[in-house]
Amino acid sequence: MTTRIWSALLIALSVYSAEAAAKNQGHGTLSLGGEIVETPCGIAGESLDQTVDFGLISMTDAALDAQPVLIGSRRNFEIKLVNCELASTLKPDFIYRAATVTFDGTADSRDPELLGVYGEAQGVAIELLTAAGTPIPLGSTTADYQIVAGDNTLRFGAQLRIHPDRARAGGFSSLAKFTLSYL
């Protein structure tokens, strides 16, 4: 009889140990958070993740001097704002009338106002522009873009600048992030 009691006790302890182990087979933490902001406009999905393709560009388009020169042609892109409701829900009697844009990214090592590139190509940087062709220095805020209720389109351009004294052919890429502010 004693053997049966010990066997039952061992089985009970084995079940208890398996249950205890199953309850703690690893652990961690989960941080949750975010930010709630009042924004008068949404950003269209096609504007959130864009690609600007410069295609094939010949380095012979660049004059061989030490100043950065334009090569290739300008490429245009847009940021589409949708469903703009200009009346503030948080500030009584406040109406949003304009938006500004700030472009950020890794700056070119020789000209910090230009966007640097990665890849085999060397001596190349990207200049961001307003629709009118005015340069937008990296990290600076654009002039006001007037917005209206409904949908709005903010237009921009990008062009390549080459430092001919450091130029090397090859593929390249870059990444710019944009931040909108409303006034």
N, C-alpha and C positions, 0 to 999 in steps of 0.2 A: 504494500500500500504506500509505503514511503516513496518508492520509485515513481509511482503514479503522481503523487503530489509534486515531486521535483520536476517531473516531465511537464506537468501542467503549468508549474511556475516558470519554467524555462520558456515554454511556448508563449505564455502571457508576457514575459519580459521581452522576448523577440518581437512580438507584435507592437508593444509599446515603443521599443527602440526604433523600429521601422517607421512608425507614425511620427515620432519626434524628429527623425532625420528628414522625413518628407516635408515637414513644416519649415525647415531652415536649410535649404540646399543652395543657398546663395542669396545675397541681398545687395541693395544699392539705394540710391536716392534718385528722385525725379524732381527737378526744379521746373516750376511752371511760372510764367509771367508774360509780360508784354507791355504794351502801351496803348492806351485809348486816346485818340486825338480827334479833334474836330477838323474835318477836311471838307471843303465845299464840293470837291470833284473826286470822282473815281478815276483810275488810270485804266485805259483799255488794255485788255490782255495782250494784244499784239505789240503794245508799246513797252511792256515790262521786260521782255527778253528779245532784243533785236540783234541782227547781224548786218554790218555794213561791209560789203565786199568790194575791195579796191581792184580786184582782178589782177591781171598781169601788167606790170609797169616796167618800162625800160629805163635803166639808169642813165642812158644816153640823153634822156630828156633834161638832165641836170647839168648846169654849167659847172665846170671844175674850178670852184673857188672855195674859200673857207666859210662863206656865209651860208646859212641854211636857205635852200631854195625850194620852191614848189615843184613837185613832180606829179604827173598824172592829172586827172581831173577831179573836181569836187564831187563828193557823194552826199546826197541829201538824206535826211531821216526826220521823223516826226515823233512827238509825244502827244498822244490823243487823250484828252480829258473828257470824261463822259458823265452824264447825269449831274451836271453842276447845279447846285442849289445855293445861291449866293447869300441868303439870309442866315446869319449865325444862329445856332440853337443855344449857344452858351453865353453869348454877349448880346444882351437886348439892344435892339436898334442898330446893330452893326451889319453892314453889307460888304461881302468880299467883292473886290473889283479887279484884282490883278494877281498874277502868279509870277514867281521868279524861279529860276532853275540854277542849281549849282552842280557842275560836273566835277567828279573826283576820280582819282586813279593814281597809278604810279607815274610820277613825272619823268620826263626825259632828263638824262644826267647832264646834258649841256644846256638845255633850255627848260627850266621848271614850269614855264607857262604852257608847254606842250606835253601831250600824253606819250609816255615811253612805250616801246614795243618790245616783245620777246620773240625769240626764234633765231634763225640763221642770219637774217638780214641785220645789218648794223648801220649805224649812222642815220637812221630813219626815225622820225617822230610824227605824231598826228596832231594837227591843229583843229580845234573845234571852232565853229563859226555860227553866228546868227544867220537867219534867212537872208539878211541883207549883205552878208559876207564880212561882218565885223568879227574879229577874233574874240573868243571867249577864253581868257586865261584859265588854266586848270585851277580849281579850288575857289574861283571867284563867282560871285552871283551876277546873273544877267540883269539887264534892265527889266522893268516891269512889262509883262505881257498882259494886256487887258483881256479879261474873261467875261463871258456872258452866261446867262442861264442856259442849260442844255449841254451841248457838246462843243468843245474847243479843240483846235489843233495848233500845237506849238511847233514851228519848223526850224530846223537846224541844218548844218552842213559839217563835213569833215574833209580834210585834205592832208596829203602827205607832205612833209618837209624833210629834206635830206641834207645832211652835213657832208658834202662831197669829199672832203678830206678824210672822212672816216667810213665812207660808204662801202658796204659789202652786200652783194646780191644774196637772196635767199627768201624763204618764207618768213612771215611775221604775223603776230597777233597782238592784241591789246584788250584791255577791259576798262571801261569807264562806267561809273555808277552815277546816277543823277538823283538829286533831292529837290523836291518841290516845296516852296513856301508860298503861302497865300497872304495877301494884304487886303 
